[in-house]
Amino acid sequence: DEDLVKVIESINDITANIEKNNIELERVEKELKEAEAARDRQYEAFKTRSRYIYMTGPMSYVDVIFSSQSVTDLIKRIDYVNRIVEYDKNLVTSLKESEELVSVKLEEAQKQRDDLEVMEFIETQQMHSYEQMRVQKEAVIKELENDAVEYLRQIEQLDASSKEVEKQIQAM
C-alpha cells in the first residue's frame, strides 16, 4: 500500500508537471508565432526597400552634393541620406534580431516538446508500474484469503479433534 501511494504521488507530480509544461509550450508557441509574424513583416519591408533601391539605383554622396542648391540644402540632403542609411541599417538589424528570436523560440519550443515527451513516457511507465503493483497486491490478498480459509478449516478440524479427545478423556 505504501509503495502504491508513492507511485500515485509520483504520477500526480508528473501529471502536474505535464500540465505546466503544456501551458509553457502553448506560451512558447504563441511567442514563436508572434516572432515569425514580426520577422515576416520586417522581411516584406526589407524586400520593398531593396526593390526601391534596385529600381531607383544607388544614391551617392557625390550626387547629393552636386545637386544641392545651397549649403543649407546640402546639409538637409546629407541629413536625409544619413537617415535613410540609418533606416536601412536598422531594418537589416531588426530582421537579423527577428531571425535570431525565431530561432531561439523554435529551440525553446522543441525543448518543451522533448521534455513533454519524456514526462509522458515516465508517466506511462509509472502507470504501468502502478498497475503491476495493484495486480500483485490483489494476488497477495487473494492468496491470504485462501490461506485464511485453509487455516479456518484446519482450526475447525483441530477443534473437532480436540472435542473428540475431550470426549475420550471424559469417557475414561
Protein Blocks (a to p, Z undefined) as FASTA:
>chain_A
ZZmmmmmmmmmmmmmmmmmmmmmmmmmmmmmmmmmmmmmmmmmmmmmmmmmmmmnopadf
klmmmmpcbfklmmmmmmmmmmmmmmmmmmmmmmmmmmmmmmmmmmmmmmmmmmmmmmmm
mmmmmmmmmmmmmmmmmmmmmmmmmmmmmmmmmmmmmmmmmmmmmmmmmmZZ
